[in-house]
Amino acid sequence: MAKITYVEHSGKEHVVDVANGLTVMEGARDNGIPGIEADCGGACACSTCHVYVDSAWVEKIPAKDAMEEDMLDFAYQPNAETSRLTCQIKVTDALDGLRVQMPEKQI
């Protein structure tokens, strides 16, 4: 289990425990975190679970694959270094303390 901090665009923080094996998106969905819509349900077929990963964590999470890179092209104001789709980040104990910031809106 990992404690993950989801930060709304306004700055409001939500700290939740997310079980190993779930995705960061599922952790947000299951805990009612606003700002992550996840319209495709985690199929990496949209960009509505886009977040900015805290810079201290960018190198600690698995790299983006080509499909995620393609979907991020459709995200609102993506950042080449910190933007990720939360449906593509599997939770493990190694992610304990992860911080993600939601963009102003999801598209």
C-alpha positions, 0 to 999 in steps of 0.5 A, a space after each residue: 500500500 502506498 500513501 499518495 497525495 493528489 493535489 487539486 489545481 486550487 492547491 487542496 490536497 487529498 492524501 489517501 492510501 492506495 492498495 498495491 496493484 491498483 493504478 493511481 487513477 483507480 486510487 483517485 476514483 475509489 476515493 472520490 478525488 476531484 480532478 481526475 475524470 478517467 472517462 475511458 476507465 483506464 484503457 489509455 484511450 483518452 487523457 482525462 486522468 492527466 496529472 503532473 508528477 512531482 519533479 522529485 518522483 519523475 525518475 522513480 516511476 516507470 517510463 511512459 510507453 508509446 501509447 501513453 505518449 500519444 494520448 498525452 498529446 491530447 491532454 490540457 497543457 501537457 509538460 514533456 517531463 512531468 505529465 503522466 496518465 494516472 491509469 498507466 502508473 501501477 501502485 507499489 510500495 515504492 510509490 509511497 509518498 508520491 505527489 501528483 498535481 491535477 491540471 486546471 481541467 481535463 480534456 
